[in-house]
């Protein structure tokens, strides 16, 4: 078993077996992951420092781990039960609410577990989101380590109109990553365009996420991050989330559920491979 298969198998086992990935009623937050691996010196990491992408604040892998050779990124797809619970308009389901907060706590466990696996394989490793240096700037709506952009670099997917990342298992899930000094074999990046998997960005079709957004934050121009965040923090749903669950803000997820890219690349892998490969 090579290192990629070992990482995939062990994280899959954690996802399937760990009780923290389950609600009390037996519903699982996440299904088995996708994993992508990028070279730490990949030129796309430098692209993330451009103002129109993320910004100068975004770390290069070797700014966090000087001897870094590889970056491992993963995607945890939400289970069908979690996704379908949130199909109704406007009101967020309890299952989705818990998946955002309890599910992200489990995602942090996966991040730590990935670091432990990489160390056990003989390398140094860190997960940037768990480091003290990690920071989210809500004035400019950017972080100094963007899990979605790292996943794009590692070949896991391309962006949608709503600025989520569409993977082979869809857009509905959570991302994580780790940097390591191990030299791991890179996974393919089977796309050429940053929006290649999104039908709207491809040819103006779909637009389901526009209709699904209760805040009107998604238009044919893209995502208004300020308007989205205000809905998460200050809407009636946000107040209910704080009162009922004691969560710090609302978890919406409407643009990630009941849309064609929810659990797949919407126009099929054969199509995009033909476009890329000619």
N, C-alpha and C positions, 0 to 999 in steps of 0.2 A: 504493500500500500504506500503510495507516494504521499508527500506532506499535504498536498491539497486535499486528497481523499481522506486523509486522517483528520484534518481540521473539519471538513464537511461532516464526516461521520460522527465525530465527538460532539459537535455543536448540535447536530440533528438529535442525537440521543438526549442531550440536555433539554432541548425544546420539547421532546415527546414525554420525558419522564419527570422533569422538575415540577413540583407542586406549585411553585410560584408563577408558573405559566398557565395556571388554571383558576377560573372562578370557583366559588364554592359549589355551584351547580354542575360542575364538570366541564363547562365550556372552556376551550383552550383559547388563549389570546392569539398565539402565533403558530403557524405551520412551519415545517422544516425550511431552512434558509437557502438562499443563493449566496455564493461566495465568489468574489472577484479579487484578483491580485494585480497590482501595478508595481512597476519599478519605481523606487523612491526618487530616482533622477528623471522620471518621465517629464518631458517638457510641458505637458498639460498642467502640472502643478504650478509652474511659473505663470501660466495663463490665468490662474485663479487670482493672482495678485493685481490683475488689471482692474481698473475702477469699474468698468462696465460688466465685469464678471462677479467677483466678490469684493476685491479691494486689497490694498497693500497690507492690511492687517492679517490676511490669511497666511498662516504658517506654511513654509515648505517642510516636508518631512524631516529633513536634516537640520532644520532650525529647532526641532524638538528632540531629535535623537541623532546626534552628529554622525554616527556610523551606520545610519539606516540604509538598508538595501531594498526592502520591499514594504509595501502597504497592503494590508489585507482588509477588504471591505465586505460587508455582508448585508443582506436584506432579509428581514423577518416578515413574511406576509401574514396579515391578519387572517384568522380562520373564517370560513364561510359564515358561521353562526354570528361572529362579531360583525362582519360586514353587512349581512342581511338585517341585523337588528337595527341598523342605522338608515334603512332605506326610506323611511317616512320623511316628509319634508319638515324643515325648520327645527322641530324638537329633536334633541340629541338623545339617543337611547342610553339607558344606564350601562349596558354592556360596553358601548363605545366609550362612554365616559371613563369607566374603570380601565378599559384597554389603554387609554391615553396615559393614565397616571400609574396604575399598578403594572400595566404592561411595560411602560418605560422603565420602571424600577427593575423589572425582569431583564429588560434590554441592557441595563447597566451591569447586571449579573453576567450576561453573555459577554459583554466587553471585557470584564475582569477575567472570565473563563478563557477567552481567546488569548489574552496576555499570558495567562498561566500555561496554556498549551504551547505557545511560541517559546517561552522560557524553557519548558520541559524538552523542547526539540533542540535546545542548545543556543538560543539567541537571547539578546536583550529585547525587550518590547515594552511599549506603552500604548495606552488608549488615550488619545488627545482630549476627548471630551471629559475624561475623568481627572485630568491634570489641573493643578491650580491655575495655570496660565490660560485655561479655556475661558472664553468670554463671548457673550452675545451682546451686540450693540443694538438696542431697540430704537435708537434715534435714526440710524441708517439701515436697520434691519439686515444685519449681517453678523456672522460669527468669524472667529479667527481659525476655525476648523469646521468646514461645511461638510457634513456627512453625505449629503446628496451630491455635491460636486466631486467629492472623493470617489463616490460610487460610480459616477459617470466616467471618471478617469480610469477606474479599475474595470470598466467594461460591463457594468451591471445594467445600464439603461440610459435613456435620454429623457429630456425634460418635456413636460406638457404645457399647455396654455396656462394652467393653474400653478405652474412652476414646481409641481411635484415631479418625481422621477419615475418614469414608466419602465418597469423591468419585465423580464419574461414571465414573472408571476404577478404582474400588474403594478399598480401605483399605491395600493392600500396596504401599508405596513410601516415598519420602522427600520432605520439604517444604523449601523455601527461600524467601527473600524479600529485597527491597531497598526502601529508602525513597528517594524522589527529589523534587527541587524541580520537576520537570516536572508540568504539569497534564494527566493522562491521563484518558481517558474511563473511567468506572467500569463494571465488568461487573455483570450482574444477580446478586442474591442470591435464588435461587428457592426459598426455604424460610422458614418462620416459627418453627420449633421447633428447638432446639439438638440434639435427638436424632432428627430427623424421618426420616432414612434408615435407622434401625436397627429391624428388625422386633421385636426383644425390647422395646425401649423404646416401640415403637408399640403393640403389642398382646399382648406376652408370648410371641410365637412365636419360633422359632429357638433362640438360646442356644448355638449351635455353639462359640463362643469359650470358653464355660465348660468344655465337654468337652475342648477342645483344650489348655487350659492345664496344663502338667506340674507347675506349682508350686501349683495350687489357689488362685491369686491372684485369679481372676475368679469371682464368684458372681452371683446374681440382684440383689445390691445394688450391683454395680459392680466396680471394680478396686482391689485392695489393693496400692498402689504399693510399700510396704515389702517385702511378701512377694515381689513380682515382682523387685525389685532384689536381694534376697538370693539368689534363684535365679540371677540373672545373674552375681553375684559369687562365691558360695560353694558352688554345687552341684558335683557331680562333673563335670558338663559344663563348668562354668566352669574347673575345674582342667585339664581336657583341652584347652580352648581356649588356655589360657596356655602349656601345655607343647607342644602340637602346632603352633600358629600364632603364638605369642608375642603374641597379642592380650590386651588388658588385662582383658576379661571375656567372658562367654558372649553369644552373639547367639541369641535364642530364636525369636521370630517365629511361634510356632505359632498364636497367636490371629489372625494376619494371613493365614494360608494354609490352604487346604482348608476354607474357610468360605464361605457364600453371598455375603458382601460383599467377597470377595477382589479381584475385578476389575470390580465394577459396583455400582450401587445395587440391592440384592437384590430389591425388589419392583417395580422398573421405573419409568422416568421418567414414563410416562403417569399412573400412579397418584398420584405425589406432586404432579404439576402440577395434577391434578384437585382434590386436597386443598387446595392453596394457592390456586388460582385460582377454585375454587367450581364 
